[in-house]
Amino acid sequence: MTSAERPIRFGVFVPQGWRMDLTEIADPAEQYEAMARVAQTAESAGFDSVWLYDHFHTIPEPTLESTFECWSTTAALARDTRRVKIGQMVTCFGYRYPSVLAKMASTVDALSHGRLIVGLGAGWYADEWHAYGLRFPETRERMAMFREACEVIHHMWSEDQPTFEGRYYRLNRPINRPRAIQSPHPPLWIGGGGEQVTLRLVARWGDACNIGGTPEQIRHKLDVLRQHCADLGRDFQSIVRSTAVEEVYLVARESEVGPTRDRVTRGMPAALATGLMIGTPAAIAAHLQDRVDAGVDYFVVYLRRAAYEPDQVEWFGREVVPLVHPS
């Protein structure tokens, strides 16, 4: 299937506290119920997937506010939904030994009846590594570890009792049962746009990439990925090409943008408020279409205040999604 033939698909982030998006709900149990409602609304609105961040502390700075752990929440949402896929944008490989992560993923894929997406990235939030007693390697070493982690996960998913002896990781005939439901394994989405390591890992191991930036930057990164695929004999068109669109809030009319910004950003950290994109469905769709024209065929959208206004999710699915078309 060519990119022009492949439909544009959408996922939506579930609020989980990392972006200070559950602070108006006091009870942690009710915070989770709000998260589940967003996932269920996305499912009924026709979204292809729901997504979680893999972080332990809030941004733009650590606070004593809830941040729900990614993989336990992935498992919970797998049982609180029925159709929608569930992914992580993206799992930090350094927070869990990769063979254990592969075991976790196979288990969650089974209990979701084959709806898991495994997102994987190199990690960047040094505060979390240090706070949880993890060593934060310098970039060159971290990327080498990331490369090995991808290989370990594939061994775990494809072999009965694999052995592996790397510089950072090893396997000594582990048994991974239950196997994942999806064949040959859950799709592996690799996040990041590093041209020499990350995009080459996508070409070697990834079922999808997740690349940020302007349309021009995305187009350039996809050209690099296309060349890596050619070098490795991989079909570039087989790779899902995704991007995240964060901090979106819909309004019915352009005249509402200013007053809405004042209301929605009141009390928000400035670093989050600055990036908030408020617009009509047509305006937001035009923003997304520029990225489709650059080669994107999958969007993961973060809708501000979805925890309190899940109708934003329904509205986006009803009025924005139909306006975005393949190039």
C-alpha positions in Angstrom: 0.0 0.0 0.0 1.5 3.4 -1.0 1.3 6.4 1.3 -1.3 7.9 -1.0 -3.5 4.8 -0.5 -3.0 4.5 3.2 -5.7 6.3 5.2 -4.6 9.0 7.7 -5.1 7.5 11.2 -5.4 9.2 14.6 -4.6 8.4 18.2 -5.2 10.6 21.2 -3.2 11.0 24.4 -4.9 10.0 27.6 -4.3 12.6 30.4 -2.2 11.0 33.1 -0.9 14.0 35.1 2.5 14.4 33.4 1.4 17.6 31.7 -0.3 18.9 34.9 -3.7 17.8 33.5 -5.3 16.1 36.4 -4.7 18.7 39.1 -8.4 19.7 39.3 -9.3 16.2 40.5 -8.2 15.5 44.1 -8.9 11.7 44.4 -6.3 9.5 42.6 -9.0 6.9 42.0 -11.2 9.5 40.3 -8.2 10.7 38.4 -7.9 7.3 36.8 -11.6 7.1 36.1 -11.3 10.4 34.2 -8.4 8.9 32.2 -10.5 5.8 31.4 -13.4 8.0 30.3 -11.1 9.8 27.8 -9.9 6.4 26.4 -13.5 5.2 26.1 -14.6 8.4 24.5 -11.8 8.0 21.9 -12.9 4.5 21.3 -16.5 5.5 20.6 -15.4 8.5 18.5 -13.5 6.2 16.1 -9.9 6.9 17.0 -7.5 4.2 16.1 -5.5 4.3 19.4 -5.0 5.9 22.8 -1.5 6.8 24.1 0.4 7.3 27.4 3.6 9.1 28.2 6.3 7.2 30.0 7.3 9.6 32.7 7.3 9.6 36.5 7.4 13.4 37.3 5.4 16.3 36.0 6.7 18.9 33.6 7.8 21.7 33.2 9.2 20.9 36.7 8.7 18.1 39.2 5.8 18.7 41.5 3.9 16.7 44.2 1.1 16.0 41.7 0.0 12.6 40.3 1.8 11.2 37.3 0.4 7.7 36.6 3.0 5.1 35.6 2.8 4.2 32.0 2.8 0.4 31.8 0.5 -0.4 34.7 -1.9 2.2 33.2 -1.5 0.6 29.8 -2.6 -2.7 31.3 -5.6 -1.1 33.1 -6.8 0.7 29.9 -6.5 -2.6 28.0 -9.2 -4.0 30.2 -11.3 -0.8 30.3 -11.6 -0.6 26.5 -12.6 -3.1 23.8 -11.4 -2.0 20.4 -9.0 0.9 20.5 -5.2 0.2 20.3 -3.1 1.3 23.3 0.5 2.6 23.0 3.2 4.5 24.8 4.8 7.7 23.3 7.4 6.4 24.1 8.7 3.9 26.6 12.1 4.9 27.9 14.2 1.8 27.4 16.3 2.7 30.5 13.5 2.5 33.0 13.0 -1.3 32.5 15.5 -4.0 31.6 14.6 -4.7 27.9 13.9 -8.4 28.3 11.5 -7.6 31.2 9.9 -5.0 29.0 9.4 -7.5 26.2 7.8 -9.9 28.7 5.5 -7.2 30.0 4.5 -6.3 26.4 3.7 -9.9 25.5 1.5 -10.1 28.6 -0.4 -6.9 27.9 -0.9 -7.8 24.3 -2.5 -11.1 25.4 -4.8 -9.4 28.0 -5.8 -6.7 25.4 -6.6 -9.4 22.9 -3.9 -8.1 20.5 -4.3 -4.3 20.7 -0.9 -3.3 22.1 1.5 -0.9 20.4 5.0 -0.8 21.9 6.6 2.6 21.7 10.3 2.8 22.5 12.8 5.7 22.8 16.1 6.6 24.2 14.9 8.8 27.1 15.8 12.4 27.9 14.3 13.5 31.2 17.5 13.2 33.4 15.7 14.4 36.5 13.6 11.2 36.5 16.6 8.9 36.0 18.5 10.5 38.9 15.5 10.7 41.2 14.8 7.0 40.8 18.4 6.0 41.3 19.1 5.3 37.7 22.4 6.3 36.0 21.7 8.7 33.1 24.3 7.8 30.5 25.8 10.3 28.2 24.3 10.5 24.7 26.7 8.2 22.8 26.4 5.4 25.4 22.7 5.8 25.8 22.2 5.4 22.1 24.4 2.3 22.0 22.3 0.9 24.9 19.1 1.8 23.0 20.4 -0.1 19.9 21.0 -3.2 22.0 17.6 -2.9 23.7 15.8 -3.0 20.4 17.7 -6.2 19.5 17.0 -7.9 22.8 13.3 -7.2 22.5 13.2 -8.7 19.1 15.0 -11.8 20.3 12.5 -12.1 23.2 9.5 -11.8 20.8 10.8 -14.2 18.0 12.7 -17.0 19.7 11.7 -19.6 22.3 14.8 -19.5 24.5 17.1 -16.8 23.1 20.7 -16.2 24.0 22.4 -12.8 23.6 25.7 -11.4 24.8 26.0 -7.7 24.3 28.0 -4.9 25.9 25.1 -3.8 28.1 22.5 -6.6 28.1 22.5 -10.4 28.0 20.0 -13.1 27.7 20.4 -16.7 29.0 17.5 -18.7 27.5 14.6 -16.8 29.0 11.1 -18.2 28.4 8.5 -15.6 27.3 5.1 -17.1 27.8 2.4 -16.1 27.1 3.4 -15.1 23.7 1.9 -11.9 22.2 -1.4 -12.3 20.4 -0.3 -10.3 17.4 1.9 -12.0 14.8 4.8 -11.9 14.5 4.8 -9.5 17.5 3.2 -6.2 18.7 4.1 -3.3 16.4 7.3 -1.5 17.6 7.2 2.3 17.2 10.5 3.9 17.6 10.5 7.6 18.7 13.0 10.2 17.8 14.6 11.8 14.8 18.3 11.2 15.2 19.6 10.6 11.7 22.6 8.3 12.3 21.2 6.0 15.0 17.5 6.3 15.7 16.2 6.4 12.1 18.5 3.6 11.2 17.0 1.6 14.1 13.6 2.3 12.6 14.7 1.0 9.3 16.1 -2.2 10.9 13.6 -2.9 13.7 10.7 -0.5 13.6 7.2 -0.9 12.4 6.7 2.9 12.8 8.6 6.0 13.5 7.5 9.1 15.5 9.1 12.3 14.3 8.5 15.8 15.5 9.2 19.3 14.1 8.0 21.5 11.3 6.8 20.1 8.0 10.1 20.8 6.4 12.0 19.1 9.3 9.7 16.1 9.0 10.1 15.8 5.3 13.9 15.9 5.7 13.9 13.2 8.4 11.7 11.0 6.3 14.1 11.4 3.4 16.9 10.2 5.7 14.7 7.2 6.8 14.0 6.4 3.2 17.7 6.2 2.4 18.3 4.0 5.5 15.6 1.6 4.3 17.2 1.5 0.8 20.5 0.7 2.4 19.0 -2.2 4.4 16.7 -3.5 1.7 13.6 -2.4 3.7 10.3 -1.3 2.1 10.0 2.4 3.3 6.2 2.3 2.6 5.8 -0.5 5.2 6.7 1.9 8.0 4.0 4.0 9.7 5.1 7.6 9.8 3.7 9.4 12.8 4.0 12.7 14.6 2.6 14.0 17.9 0.6 17.2 18.0 0.5 18.5 21.5 -1.6 21.1 23.4 -4.7 21.4 21.2 -8.1 22.9 22.2 -11.0 23.3 19.8 -13.4 26.3 19.5 -16.4 26.8 17.2 -15.4 30.2 15.9 -12.2 32.2 15.3 -13.6 35.0 17.5 -13.5 32.6 20.5 -9.7 32.0 20.3 -8.6 35.0 22.4 -11.1 34.7 25.3 -10.7 30.9 25.3 -6.9 31.2 25.6 -7.3 33.4 28.6 -9.7 30.9 30.2 -7.8 27.7 29.4 -4.3 28.9 30.2 -5.3 30.4 33.6 -3.1 28.7 36.2 -1.2 26.7 33.6 2.6 26.7 33.7 3.9 29.2 31.1 5.9 26.5 29.4 2.7 24.6 28.6 0.5 27.6 27.9 2.9 29.0 25.3 2.5 25.9 23.1 -1.2 25.7 23.3 -2.9 25.7 19.8 -6.5 26.9 19.9 -8.5 26.9 16.8 -11.6 25.8 14.8 -11.7 22.3 13.4 -10.9 23.7 10.0 -7.8 25.6 11.3 -6.5 22.6 13.2 -7.1 20.4 10.2 -5.1 22.7 7.9 -2.2 22.6 10.4 -2.3 18.8 10.3 -2.6 18.7 6.5 0.8 20.5 6.1 2.3 17.5 7.9 0.4 15.0 5.8 1.9 16.7 2.7 5.3 16.2 4.3 4.7 12.5 4.6 3.0 11.9 7.9 0.2 9.3 7.9 -0.5 8.9 11.6 -1.2 11.6 14.2 -1.2 11.3 18.0 -3.0 14.3 19.4 -2.9 15.7 22.9 -6.2 17.6 23.7 -5.8 20.0 26.5 -8.5 19.6 29.3 -9.7 16.3 27.9 -9.8 15.0 31.5 -12.5 17.6 32.3 -14.0 18.0 28.8 -14.0 14.7 27.1 -16.3 16.2 24.5 -13.2 17.8 23.0 -12.2 14.2 22.0 -15.5 13.5 20.4 -15.5 16.8 18.6 -12.1 16.3 17.2 -13.0 12.9 15.9 -16.2 14.1 14.4 -15.1 17.3 12.7 -11.3 17.4 12.4 -10.4 13.9 11.4 -12.7 13.9 8.3 -10.9 17.0 7.0 -7.4 15.5 6.9 -6.7 13.5 3.7 -3.7 11.6 2.2 -1.6 13.7 -0.2 
